[in-house]
């Protein structure tokens, strides 16, 4: 039997949360404007990319502010 479905393990699991930055950006981009819901175009897929240059610049600014 699978461990998660074994009744003797009931009550031994803890739930945890974390925020995925990529998912947060995607969900923010697809919330709509508050008046009308977001409606994707046929075949539209929303994906995220990491802007490494902006991330590196932000890290440098944080390091400089700590000095």
C-alpha positions as CSV (number, residue, x, y, z in Angstrom):
1,X,0.0,0.0,0.0
2,X,1.2,3.5,-0.7
3,X,2.5,5.3,2.4
4,X,0.2,8.4,2.0
5,X,-2.9,6.2,1.8
6,X,-2.0,3.9,4.7
7,X,-4.5,4.6,7.5
8,X,-1.9,4.0,10.2
9,X,-0.1,7.1,8.9
10,X,-3.1,9.4,9.4
11,X,-2.2,12.4,11.5
12,X,1.5,12.1,10.9
13,X,1.7,14.5,8.0
14,X,2.3,18.2,8.2
15,X,1.3,20.8,5.6
16,X,3.8,23.4,4.5
17,X,3.6,26.4,2.2
18,X,6.0,28.3,0.1
19,X,5.7,30.9,-2.6
20,X,6.9,30.1,-6.1
21,X,8.1,33.4,-7.7
22,X,7.5,32.0,-11.2
23,X,3.9,30.9,-10.4
24,X,3.2,34.3,-8.7
25,X,4.3,36.2,-11.8
26,X,2.2,34.0,-14.1
27,X,-0.9,34.2,-11.8
28,X,-0.5,38.0,-11.6
29,X,-0.3,38.3,-15.3
30,X,-3.5,36.3,-15.8
31,X,-5.8,37.9,-13.1
32,X,-7.4,40.4,-15.4
33,X,-7.9,44.1,-14.5
34,X,-10.4,43.5,-11.7
35,X,-13.4,44.4,-13.9
36,X,-13.1,41.8,-16.6
37,X,-11.5,38.4,-16.1
38,X,-8.4,37.4,-18.0
39,X,-9.4,35.4,-21.1
40,X,-6.5,33.8,-23.0
41,X,-6.5,33.9,-26.8
42,X,-7.0,30.4,-28.4
43,X,-3.9,28.4,-28.0
44,X,-2.2,31.1,-25.7
45,X,0.1,29.7,-23.1
46,X,1.5,31.9,-20.3
47,X,5.1,31.1,-19.2
48,X,7.7,32.8,-17.2
49,X,11.4,33.5,-17.7
50,X,14.1,34.5,-15.3
51,X,15.5,37.9,-16.1
52,X,19.1,37.1,-14.9
53,X,20.4,40.6,-15.7
54,X,17.7,42.3,-13.5
55,X,18.3,39.7,-10.7
56,X,22.1,40.2,-10.7
57,X,21.6,44.0,-10.6
58,X,19.2,43.7,-7.7
59,X,21.7,41.5,-5.8
60,X,24.5,44.0,-6.4
61,X,22.3,46.8,-5.1
62,X,21.5,44.8,-1.9
63,X,25.1,44.0,-1.3
64,X,26.1,47.7,-1.8
65,X,23.4,48.8,0.7
66,X,24.7,46.5,3.4
67,X,28.1,48.1,3.3
